[in-house]
Amino acid sequence: MSDASVMTRETITLAGIEIELHEGGDGPPLLFLHGASGFTPDPPYVGLLAQRRHLIAPSHPGFGASGLPLWLDTIDDIAHLYLEFMDRRGLGRVDVVGCSLGGWLAAEIATKVPERIGKLALVGPVGVKLGPADKLDIPDVFAMAQDKVTRLIYHDVDKGKIDVAKMTDEQVTALARNRETTALLTWEPWMHNPKLRHRLHRIASPTLFIRGASDGLVSADYVDGYAKLIPNARVTTIAAAGHAPQLEQPEEFARALFAFLDGAAQTGGTR
């Protein structure tokens, strides 16, 4: 069975916005919030997660095939949208995984309804300002050549190469929309909500930060500093992986994630 065949795709409406929703698999629900590259059901990690959980993966407004109204322009807006989604789906208490920009989104949600988050996994998350005001915590990916961005994101740069000529029109459109929406949501202030760090103490769920050892976007110091702002949080590092360990090391990613979700005392590589 291919990873894509595990998942179904439909369009739902939230607050008047058409949202693309992927879901499938068996087990307790797991809300998966994607990063700036969007979500597709094809990568191997999707099938690995769906083997043990009912994976619920919406495409954020402006990503994939989801609509983007003029009034929506912050991560906080999307957090409120997903609170409505949780209500509609009856997700009274749910485990959440958020990757990069999706990690920021997951953290925002967890500060608003801490009692409704079971366990929280943040994969290379952005969203807080930790360093001096005159220095970026996260490199400005829009101010550098794509090949440099690829080297920052991937441990194996070959895995990050994109051949647009081999992509469908739908895939090319999604690629462009994902990039445009990322700029809209993260541009000013760059990659963070100044208020979030002052709210993170509200998160009540066990929290695991997962970082790829070769991540050039989100540094180890940034992740460690972020984790210190959340009670009951710890960090694990996955070797031979960059900013998206779920893509480069899917089996190790799934192993570390399920060791955490299923209540193991610790995951490999914890600092």
URWOCOR-V60496 format. One record per backbone hydrogen bond with DSSP energy under -1.0 kcal/mol. CO is the residue of the C=O (numbers start at 0). NH is the residue of the N-H. E is the energy in kcal/mol with one decimal. If there is no record, write none. Layout:
co:CO nh:NH e:E
co:CO nh:NH e:E
This chain:
co:2 nh:5 e:-1.1
co:3 nh:6 e:-1.0
co:7 nh:22 e:-1.8
co:9 nh:20 e:-3.0
co:11 nh:18 e:-3.5
co:13 nh:16 e:-2.5
co:16 nh:13 e:-2.5
co:17 nh:66 e:-3.3
co:18 nh:11 e:-2.6
co:19 nh:58 e:-3.0
co:20 nh:9 e:-2.2
co:21 nh:56 e:-3.4
co:22 nh:7 e:-3.1
co:23 nh:54 e:-2.5
co:27 nh:53 e:-2.2
co:29 nh:55 e:-2.6
co:30 nh:96 e:-2.8
co:32 nh:98 e:-2.5
co:34 nh:37 e:-1.9
co:42 nh:45 e:-1.4
co:43 nh:47 e:-1.8
co:44 nh:48 e:-2.3
co:45 nh:49 e:-2.4
co:46 nh:50 e:-1.0
co:48 nh:51 e:-1.2
co:48 nh:52 e:-1.6
co:49 nh:25 e:-1.8
co:52 nh:54 e:-1.1
co:53 nh:29 e:-2.3
co:54 nh:23 e:-1.8
co:55 nh:31 e:-3.1
co:56 nh:21 e:-2.0
co:59 nh:62 e:-2.6
co:62 nh:65 e:-2.5
co:68 nh:71 e:-1.1
co:73 nh:77 e:-1.3
co:74 nh:78 e:-2.2
co:75 nh:79 e:-1.9
co:76 nh:80 e:-1.7
co:77 nh:81 e:-2.3
co:78 nh:82 e:-1.4
co:79 nh:83 e:-1.5
co:80 nh:84 e:-1.6
co:81 nh:85 e:-2.6
co:82 nh:86 e:-2.0
co:83 nh:87 e:-2.5
co:84 nh:88 e:-2.4
co:85 nh:90 e:-2.6
co:89 nh:91 e:-1.9
co:93 nh:117 e:-2.0
co:94 nh:30 e:-2.4
co:95 nh:120 e:-2.7
co:96 nh:32 e:-3.2
co:97 nh:122 e:-3.2
co:98 nh:101 e:-2.8
co:99 nh:103 e:-1.7
co:99 nh:125 e:-1.2
co:100 nh:104 e:-2.0
co:101 nh:105 e:-2.5
co:102 nh:106 e:-2.3
co:103 nh:107 e:-2.2
co:104 nh:108 e:-2.2
co:105 nh:109 e:-2.4
co:106 nh:110 e:-1.5
co:107 nh:111 e:-1.1
co:108 nh:112 e:-2.2
co:112 nh:115 e:-2.2
co:113 nh:116 e:-1.0
co:115 nh:93 e:-2.4
co:118 nh:95 e:-2.6
co:119 nh:207 e:-2.7
co:120 nh:97 e:-2.7
co:121 nh:209 e:-2.7
co:122 nh:99 e:-3.5
co:126 nh:192 e:-2.4
co:131 nh:134 e:-1.7
co:138 nh:140 e:-1.2
co:139 nh:142 e:-1.5
co:144 nh:148 e:-1.9
co:145 nh:149 e:-2.5
co:146 nh:150 e:-1.6
co:147 nh:151 e:-1.6
co:148 nh:152 e:-1.9
co:149 nh:153 e:-2.6
co:151 nh:215 e:-3.1
co:152 nh:242 e:-3.1
co:155 nh:158 e:-1.8
co:156 nh:159 e:-1.3
co:162 nh:165 e:-1.7
co:163 nh:166 e:-1.6
co:167 nh:171 e:-2.4
co:168 nh:172 e:-2.4
co:169 nh:173 e:-2.2
co:170 nh:174 e:-2.3
co:171 nh:175 e:-2.2
co:172 nh:176 e:-2.6
co:173 nh:177 e:-2.9
co:174 nh:178 e:-1.7
co:175 nh:179 e:-2.3
co:176 nh:180 e:-2.9
co:177 nh:181 e:-2.1
co:178 nh:182 e:-1.8
co:179 nh:183 e:-1.9
co:180 nh:184 e:-2.4
co:181 nh:185 e:-1.8
co:182 nh:186 e:-1.6
co:185 nh:190 e:-2.3
co:188 nh:191 e:-1.1
co:190 nh:126 e:-1.7
co:192 nh:195 e:-1.5
co:195 nh:198 e:-2.5
co:195 nh:199 e:-1.2
co:198 nh:201 e:-2.2
co:199 nh:202 e:-1.7
co:205 nh:119 e:-2.5
co:206 nh:233 e:-1.9
co:207 nh:121 e:-2.8
co:208 nh:235 e:-2.9
co:209 nh:123 e:-2.4
co:210 nh:237 e:-2.6
co:211 nh:214 e:-2.0
co:218 nh:222 e:-2.2
co:219 nh:223 e:-2.6
co:220 nh:224 e:-2.5
co:221 nh:225 e:-2.4
co:222 nh:226 e:-2.7
co:223 nh:227 e:-1.5
co:225 nh:228 e:-1.4
co:226 nh:229 e:-1.5
co:231 nh:206 e:-2.0
co:233 nh:208 e:-3.1
co:234 nh:270 e:-1.6
co:235 nh:210 e:-2.2
co:237 nh:212 e:-2.7
co:240 nh:213 e:-3.2
co:243 nh:246 e:-1.8
co:243 nh:247 e:-1.7
co:244 nh:248 e:-2.5
co:248 nh:252 e:-2.8
co:249 nh:253 e:-2.6
co:250 nh:254 e:-2.3
co:251 nh:255 e:-2.6
co:252 nh:256 e:-2.6
co:253 nh:257 e:-2.7
co:254 nh:258 e:-2.0
co:255 nh:259 e:-1.4
co:256 nh:260 e:-3.0
co:257 nh:261 e:-2.6
co:258 nh:263 e:-2.8
co:259 nh:262 e:-1.3
co:266 nh:269 e:-1.1
co:268 nh:236 e:-1.2
